[in-house]
Amino acid sequence: MSDHKSQEPYSAKDTTFHAFKDSIFEAFSGTKDPRHASSQVCHLLSNVLVITLTGILCGANNLKEVAAFAKSRQKWLEKVLDLPYGVPCYCTFWWVFALLDPQQFGEGFLKWMQLISVLTGRKIIAIDGKALRGTAIKGEPNSFIHIVTMWACEAGISLGQMKVNEKSNEITAIPKLLELIDIKDSILTIDAMGTQTKIAEQIKKAGADYILALKGNHSKMHDELENFFSQAETIEFQGIDHSSYHTVENGHGRHEKRHIYATEEISWLPEKEKWMGLKSIVLVVSKRTEDGKTSMEKRLYISSLPADARKHAYAIRSHWGIENQLHWILDVAFQEDAQKARTGHIAENMNGMRKLALSILKQDTTTDGGIELKRKKAGWDLDYLLSLLGIKSF
């Protein structure tokens, strides 16, 4: 992907966009332009990506809206980008995102995040899937595209993603995702679908630790842990070496108590040798009272970490955050569930662009209000847009 510098001088106001543009060019320099080499290509792939990401930051939810954004901001874009043929039309955006190799896009995505991000300390990385429900074929309710994402919980950024045909295929996607980045010294949290012996082994061999949810897909082991903790609760854990931690949350008419128990007393567990590095088992008991009704839920986990209930509580809570910090925001603020485009790689590639935009928007602390308001403000106020693009670390 070649790069042509604009001949127009940049004002001081636009130098931030210049730096942002250059970071995109550098990250995606190895990405192959999918358009046929023998045809006339009027718009650099890098420019298409820069305009798309900027448009999404400013409120565009789909490629038609991105094209409309480009047209409305054409004079400014022509000043800060090399656009001898003007701004791309909708067809150009459509073809690029339909044909662009998601794996190459994902590699560029990761390089860009590494260029602009500073992640320090032991990272908690959640891996979870999301259905793009708008992509379902009429009459086939389970035909929607499913995206599995690696999410850096503390930083609030996506580290990688992969499309699968259905939720069960997360088992094959997770090992590939784990190969994308260096996970050494990280803690990986994965829901029950990814609780597999080979995945646990891959995590440990990479120098990381795991906390894996346990449900019906390992029914025998689940029942054994359930029976163990049931008896332990009955005797209030007397005689059992364990760690416990308790939290209380109140808000929006809801009162919730959580009790977390962790123990390394697992010599009795028949399947423990199958799980590389398995060190502790964890029980989370949640009691929630809302509108006068009380419900209780118990969750079980296996872990390669020592039996520190507080540390497990933090990591598990961080994993749950992927639902409201990523999936819920994509649906509400970016209207992702309403997007029906599924031709070629449009859905997966646009999902990645929305995550890039969300990663930028989440870092802004100058604006009171949610992601939707920040996107509107970016569309209204060029100075604010440039301040967003000037963020250099997460």
C-alpha positions as CSV (number, residue, x, y, z in Angstrom):
1,M,0.0,0.0,0.0
2,S,1.9,3.0,-1.2
3,D,1.8,6.4,0.5
4,H,1.6,9.8,-1.2
5,K,2.1,12.9,0.9
6,S,-0.2,15.8,0.4
7,Q,1.3,18.9,-1.2
8,E,-1.0,21.1,0.7
9,P,0.6,22.8,3.8
10,Y,-0.9,21.7,7.1
11,S,-2.1,24.3,9.5
12,A,-1.1,23.9,13.2
13,K,-4.7,22.9,13.7
14,D,-4.4,20.0,11.3
15,T,-1.0,18.6,12.4
16,T,-2.8,16.2,14.8
17,F,-4.7,14.7,11.9
18,H,-1.5,14.5,9.9
19,A,0.1,12.3,12.7
20,F,-3.1,10.2,12.9
21,K,-3.1,9.7,9.2
22,D,0.6,8.6,9.2
23,S,-0.1,6.1,12.0
24,I,-2.8,4.5,9.9
25,F,-0.5,4.5,6.9
26,E,2.3,2.8,8.9
27,A,0.1,0.2,10.5
28,F,-1.6,-0.9,7.3
29,S,1.4,-0.5,5.0
30,G,1.6,-4.3,4.6
31,T,-2.1,-4.7,3.9
32,K,-2.8,-5.7,0.3
33,D,-5.2,-3.6,-1.6
34,P,-7.9,-6.1,-2.8
35,R,-8.9,-4.2,-5.9
36,H,-7.7,-5.6,-9.1
37,A,-4.3,-4.3,-10.1
38,S,-5.2,-4.0,-13.8
39,S,-8.1,-1.7,-13.1
40,Q,-7.8,2.0,-12.4
41,V,-7.6,2.6,-8.6
42,C,-8.2,6.2,-7.9
43,H,-8.1,6.2,-4.1
44,L,-5.4,4.8,-1.9
45,L,-6.5,2.1,0.4
46,S,-4.9,4.0,3.3
47,N,-7.1,7.0,2.5
48,V,-10.2,4.9,2.4
49,L,-9.4,3.5,5.8
50,V,-8.6,6.9,7.3
51,I,-11.9,8.5,6.0
52,T,-13.9,5.5,7.2
53,L,-12.5,5.6,10.7
54,T,-12.9,9.4,10.9
55,G,-16.5,9.1,9.6
56,I,-17.4,6.5,12.2
57,L,-15.9,8.8,14.9
58,C,-18.2,11.5,13.6
59,G,-21.4,9.4,13.7
60,A,-21.5,7.3,10.6
61,N,-22.8,3.8,11.3
62,N,-22.5,2.2,7.9
63,L,-20.7,2.7,4.5
64,K,-23.5,4.9,3.0
65,E,-23.1,7.2,5.9
66,V,-19.3,7.2,5.6
67,A,-19.6,8.2,2.0
68,A,-22.0,11.0,3.0
69,F,-19.6,12.2,5.7
70,A,-16.7,12.2,3.1
71,K,-18.8,14.3,0.7
72,S,-19.8,16.8,3.5
73,R,-16.2,17.2,4.7
74,Q,-14.6,17.0,1.2
75,K,-12.8,20.4,1.3
76,W,-11.1,19.6,4.6
77,L,-10.3,16.0,3.6
78,E,-8.7,17.2,0.3
79,K,-6.5,19.5,2.4
80,V,-5.2,16.8,4.8
81,L,-5.1,13.8,2.4
82,D,-3.8,13.3,-1.1
83,L,-7.1,13.1,-3.0
84,P,-6.5,14.1,-6.6
85,Y,-9.8,12.5,-7.6
86,G,-11.8,14.0,-4.8
87,V,-13.4,11.8,-2.1
88,P,-14.3,8.2,-2.7
89,C,-17.9,7.3,-3.6
90,Y,-20.1,4.8,-1.8
91,C,-19.2,2.1,-4.3
92,T,-15.5,2.5,-3.5
93,F,-16.1,2.1,0.2
94,W,-18.3,-0.9,-0.5
95,W,-15.8,-2.8,-2.7
96,V,-12.9,-2.2,-0.4
97,F,-14.6,-3.5,2.7
98,A,-16.3,-6.4,0.9
99,L,-12.9,-7.6,-0.6
100,L,-10.4,-6.6,2.1
101,D,-8.9,-9.7,3.7
102,P,-10.0,-9.7,7.4
103,Q,-6.8,-11.4,8.5
104,Q,-4.7,-8.7,6.9
105,F,-7.0,-6.1,8.3
106,G,-6.8,-7.6,11.7
107,E,-3.0,-7.6,11.6
108,G,-3.1,-3.9,10.6
109,F,-5.6,-3.3,13.4
110,L,-3.3,-4.8,15.9
111,K,-0.2,-2.9,14.6
112,W,-2.2,0.4,14.9
113,M,-3.3,-0.3,18.5
114,Q,0.3,-1.1,19.4
115,L,1.5,2.1,17.8
116,I,-0.8,4.3,19.7
117,S,-1.3,2.3,22.9
118,V,0.8,1.9,26.1
119,L,-0.3,-1.1,28.1
120,T,1.6,-1.6,31.4
121,G,1.3,-4.1,34.2
122,R,-0.3,-7.5,34.1
123,K,-3.1,-7.3,31.6
124,I,-6.5,-9.0,32.0
125,I,-7.6,-10.1,28.5
126,A,-11.2,-11.2,28.0
127,I,-12.2,-13.4,25.1
128,D,-15.9,-13.4,24.2
129,G,-18.1,-13.6,21.1
130,K,-20.9,-11.3,19.8
131,A,-23.6,-12.1,17.3
132,L,-24.2,-9.5,14.6
133,R,-27.9,-10.1,14.6
134,G,-28.7,-7.8,11.7
135,T,-26.8,-10.0,9.3
136,A,-29.1,-13.0,9.8
137,I,-30.7,-14.3,6.6
138,K,-34.4,-14.0,6.5
139,G,-36.0,-17.2,7.7
140,E,-32.8,-18.5,9.1
141,P,-32.6,-16.9,12.6
142,N,-29.2,-18.5,13.5
143,S,-27.5,-17.5,10.3
144,F,-26.0,-14.3,11.7
145,I,-22.3,-13.6,11.6
146,H,-20.5,-14.2,14.9
147,I,-17.3,-12.2,15.9
148,V,-14.9,-13.4,18.6
149,T,-12.9,-10.6,20.2
150,M,-9.9,-10.3,22.5
151,W,-10.5,-7.3,24.8
152,A,-7.9,-5.6,27.1
153,C,-10.2,-5.0,30.1
154,E,-8.3,-2.2,31.9
155,A,-7.4,-0.3,28.8
156,G,-10.8,-0.8,27.2
157,I,-9.4,-1.6,23.7
158,S,-9.8,-4.5,21.3
159,L,-6.6,-6.5,20.6
160,G,-7.9,-8.8,17.8
161,Q,-11.0,-10.4,16.4
162,M,-12.1,-13.3,14.2
163,K,-15.3,-14.1,12.4
164,V,-16.9,-17.6,12.9
165,N,-20.0,-19.0,11.4
166,E,-21.7,-19.9,14.7
167,K,-21.0,-19.7,18.4
168,S,-19.7,-23.3,18.6
169,N,-16.8,-22.4,16.2
170,E,-15.3,-20.1,18.9
171,I,-13.4,-23.2,19.9
172,T,-11.4,-23.1,16.7
173,A,-11.2,-19.3,16.6
174,I,-9.7,-18.8,20.1
175,P,-6.4,-20.6,19.5
176,K,-5.8,-18.5,16.3
177,L,-6.6,-15.3,18.3
178,L,-4.1,-16.3,21.0
179,E,-1.4,-16.5,18.3
180,L,-1.9,-12.8,17.3
181,I,-0.3,-11.1,20.3
182,D,2.2,-11.8,23.0
183,I,0.0,-12.7,26.0
184,K,2.9,-13.4,28.4
185,D,2.2,-12.4,32.0
186,S,-1.5,-11.7,31.1
187,I,-4.6,-13.3,32.7
188,L,-7.0,-14.7,30.1
189,T,-10.7,-15.0,31.0
190,I,-12.9,-17.0,28.7
191,D,-16.5,-18.1,28.9
192,A,-17.5,-21.8,29.0
193,M,-17.4,-22.3,25.2
194,G,-13.6,-21.8,25.3
195,T,-13.0,-24.0,28.3
196,Q,-10.9,-26.6,26.5
197,T,-7.8,-28.5,27.7
198,K,-5.9,-27.5,24.5
199,I,-6.7,-23.8,25.0
200,A,-5.6,-24.0,28.6
201,E,-2.3,-25.6,27.5
202,Q,-1.8,-22.9,24.8
203,I,-2.2,-20.2,27.4
204,K,0.2,-21.7,29.9
205,K,2.8,-22.4,27.2
206,A,2.6,-18.8,26.2
207,G,3.5,-17.7,29.8
208,A,0.0,-16.5,30.8
209,D,-2.6,-17.6,33.2
210,Y,-6.3,-18.5,32.7
211,I,-9.6,-18.3,34.5
212,L,-12.1,-20.4,32.6
213,A,-15.9,-20.6,33.2
214,L,-17.3,-24.1,33.7
215,K,-20.8,-25.0,32.6
216,G,-22.6,-27.9,31.0
217,N,-20.1,-28.5,28.2
218,H,-18.0,-30.2,30.9
219,S,-21.0,-31.7,32.8
220,K,-19.0,-34.2,34.8
221,M,-16.4,-31.8,36.0
222,H,-19.1,-29.1,36.6
223,D,-21.1,-31.5,38.8
224,E,-18.0,-32.5,40.8
225,L,-17.2,-28.8,41.6
226,E,-20.8,-28.1,42.3
227,N,-21.0,-30.9,44.8
228,F,-17.7,-29.9,46.4
229,F,-18.7,-26.3,46.9
230,S,-22.3,-27.3,48.0
231,Q,-20.8,-29.4,50.9
232,A,-18.2,-26.7,51.6
233,E,-21.0,-24.1,52.0
234,T,-23.0,-26.4,54.3
235,I,-20.1,-26.5,56.7
236,E,-19.1,-22.9,56.1
237,F,-15.8,-24.0,54.6
238,Q,-14.6,-25.2,58.0
239,G,-11.4,-27.3,57.6
240,I,-11.0,-26.2,54.0
241,D,-8.0,-24.0,53.2
242,H,-9.6,-21.3,51.1
243,S,-9.7,-17.6,50.3
244,S,-13.0,-15.6,50.3
245,Y,-14.0,-12.1,49.2
246,H,-17.4,-10.3,49.4
247,T,-18.8,-7.3,47.6
248,V,-22.0,-5.3,47.8
249,E,-23.3,-3.1,45.0
250,N,-26.3,-0.8,45.0
251,G,-27.7,1.2,42.1
252,H,-30.7,1.8,39.8
253,G,-33.0,0.1,42.3
254,R,-30.8,-3.0,42.4
255,H,-29.0,-4.5,45.4
256,E,-26.4,-7.2,44.7
257,K,-24.2,-9.2,47.0
258,R,-21.4,-11.4,45.6
259,H,-19.5,-14.0,47.6
260,I,-16.3,-15.4,45.9
261,Y,-14.6,-18.5,47.2
262,A,-11.3,-19.9,45.9
263,T,-9.4,-23.0,47.0
264,E,-6.3,-25.0,45.9
265,E,-7.6,-28.1,47.6
266,I,-8.2,-30.0,44.3
267,S,-6.2,-33.3,44.9
268,W,-9.6,-35.1,44.8
269,L,-10.5,-33.8,41.4
270,P,-10.3,-36.7,38.9
271,E,-9.7,-34.5,35.8
272,K,-7.2,-32.1,37.2
273,E,-4.2,-33.6,35.4
274,K,-5.9,-32.9,32.0
275,W,-5.7,-29.2,32.6
276,M,-2.1,-27.8,32.3
277,G,-1.3,-25.5,35.2
278,L,-4.6,-26.0,37.0
279,K,-4.1,-24.6,40.5
280,S,-7.5,-23.5,42.0
281,I,-11.2,-23.7,41.6
282,V,-13.6,-20.8,42.2
283,L,-17.2,-20.3,43.2
284,V,-19.0,-17.0,42.7
285,V,-22.4,-16.6,44.4
286,S,-24.5,-13.6,43.3
287,K,-27.7,-12.6,45.2
288,R,-29.6,-9.9,43.5
289,T,-32.7,-8.0,44.8
290,E,-34.5,-5.9,42.3
291,D,-38.1,-4.6,42.4
292,G,-38.7,-6.6,45.6
293,K,-37.6,-9.9,44.0
294,T,-34.5,-11.8,45.0
295,S,-32.6,-14.2,42.7
296,M,-29.4,-16.2,43.2
297,E,-26.9,-17.4,40.7
298,K,-23.8,-19.6,41.1
299,R,-20.9,-19.7,38.7
300,L,-18.0,-22.0,38.7
301,Y,-14.4,-21.5,37.3
302,I,-11.2,-23.3,37.0
303,S,-8.0,-21.3,37.3
304,S,-4.2,-21.5,37.0
305,L,-3.8,-18.7,39.5
306,P,-3.3,-19.2,43.3
307,A,-6.4,-19.2,45.4
308,D,-6.7,-15.4,45.8
309,A,-10.5,-14.7,45.9
310,R,-10.1,-11.0,45.6
311,K,-7.9,-11.2,42.5
312,H,-10.3,-13.7,40.9
313,A,-13.3,-11.5,41.7
314,Y,-11.6,-8.5,39.9
315,A,-10.7,-10.6,36.9
316,I,-14.1,-12.2,36.6
317,R,-15.8,-8.8,37.0
318,S,-13.5,-7.3,34.4
319,H,-14.6,-10.1,32.0
320,W,-18.3,-9.3,32.5
321,G,-17.4,-5.7,31.5
322,I,-16.9,-6.7,27.9
323,E,-20.7,-6.9,27.6
324,N,-21.4,-3.3,28.7
325,Q,-18.1,-1.7,27.7
326,L,-18.0,-3.2,24.2
327,H,-20.9,-5.3,23.0
328,W,-23.7,-3.1,24.4
329,I,-22.1,0.1,23.2
330,L,-21.6,-1.3,19.7
331,D,-25.3,-2.1,19.6
332,V,-26.6,1.1,21.2
333,A,-24.2,3.8,20.2
334,F,-23.1,2.4,16.8
335,Q,-26.4,0.6,16.0
336,E,-24.5,-2.5,15.0
337,D,-27.4,-4.9,15.4
338,A,-29.3,-2.9,12.8
339,Q,-26.6,-3.3,10.2
340,K,-27.5,-5.9,7.6
341,A,-24.5,-5.9,5.3
342,R,-23.0,-9.3,5.1
343,T,-21.6,-9.4,1.5
344,G,-18.0,-10.5,1.4
345,H,-16.1,-9.3,4.5
346,I,-18.1,-6.1,5.1
347,A,-19.6,-7.1,8.5
348,E,-16.3,-8.3,10.0
349,N,-14.2,-5.4,8.7
350,M,-16.7,-2.7,9.7
351,N,-17.0,-4.4,13.2
352,G,-13.2,-3.9,13.5
353,M,-13.5,-0.2,12.4
354,R,-16.2,0.4,15.0
355,K,-13.9,-1.1,17.7
356,L,-11.1,1.1,16.6
357,A,-13.4,4.2,16.9
358,L,-14.7,3.0,20.3
359,S,-11.2,2.6,21.6
360,I,-10.4,6.2,20.7
361,L,-13.7,7.6,22.1
362,K,-13.5,5.8,25.4
363,Q,-10.2,7.6,26.3
364,D,-11.8,11.1,26.2
365,T,-12.5,12.4,29.6
366,T,-13.3,16.0,28.6
367,T,-16.9,15.4,27.6
368,D,-19.7,14.6,30.0
369,G,-21.9,12.1,28.4
370,G,-21.8,8.7,26.6
371,I,-20.3,7.5,23.4
372,E,-23.3,8.7,21.3
373,L,-22.8,12.3,22.5
374,K,-19.0,12.1,21.9
375,R,-19.6,11.0,18.3
376,K,-22.1,13.8,17.7
377,K,-19.7,16.3,19.1
378,A,-16.9,15.0,16.9
379,G,-19.1,15.6,13.9
380,W,-20.0,19.1,15.1
381,D,-16.6,20.3,16.3
382,L,-13.5,19.8,14.3
383,D,-11.3,20.9,17.2
384,Y,-12.8,18.1,19.4
385,L,-12.3,15.6,16.6
386,L,-8.7,16.5,16.3
387,S,-8.3,16.3,20.1
388,L,-9.6,12.7,19.9
389,L,-7.1,11.8,17.2
390,G,-4.3,13.3,19.3
391,I,-4.6,10.6,22.0
392,K,-1.3,8.8,22.1
393,S,-1.7,6.2,24.9
394,F,-4.3,4.2,26.6
